[in-house]
């Protein structure tokens, strides 16, 4: 009995590390989602600060570490202040990280500014969803993003086949993409029955999963332009905060835009 070819072992060599760190993140994340309030707000502020720091580092000239740290701190501070004031007028303060990054030495200024705003609205949107729609809504969102990513990982590596968008994300396949949609639909089906969600939740979950995959691809494009593999090395097996939460960013921003025009899912059991 063998342990497989070197190529097969290489394909799965990061699995145990990914699983361990992913489980730890899931336990902490779900606990803070359940607690809500300032506990979850603090998690959002931390995540936004780390993602903004990584984005600034990827788009700043080599050796400019202090400016990346400054951008990260400004993002965390701006979101924290906006959540604390809790007034529509103060939402403008979330423009600060994008503007600060633009006045500092920067590559791909427009890309940076757009994604910086995506990061800020992701943090604000998640807190708003938790406060406005309750624990089940954010749990559904997080679980569908996680399972879509997990199913995409296994589907892509086990099945392989044609690439989804090879110029931007060479490793993503159609098999992995569709596997992710199936995982999201499963989450929607389970959540609809467990928490009294709408009957259309499974197919809508697929739509949100596609948005999450676009968020993942957008971050991949930024990394390719920067010539790096991971946004940082904060999370073993996953890379950085942007690598882990890029899909959640895509899904959250999609739901914010969708909610301006159409109804978002509701859950009769508040949890």
ABEGO torsion letter per residue (X at the ends): XBAEBAAAAAAAAAAAAAAAAAAAAAAAAAAAAAAEEAAAAAAAAAAAAAAAAAAAAAABBBGBAAAAAAAAAAAAAAAAAAAAAGBAAAAAAAAAAAAAAAABBBBGAAAAAAAAAAAAAAAAAAAAAAAAAEAAAAAAAAAAAAAAAAAAAAAAAAAEEBBABAAABAABBAAAAAAAAAAAAAAAAAAAAAAGBBAAAAAAAAAAAAAAAAAAAAAAAAAAAAGBABABAABBGAEBAAAAAAAAAAAAAAAAAAAAABBBBBBABAX
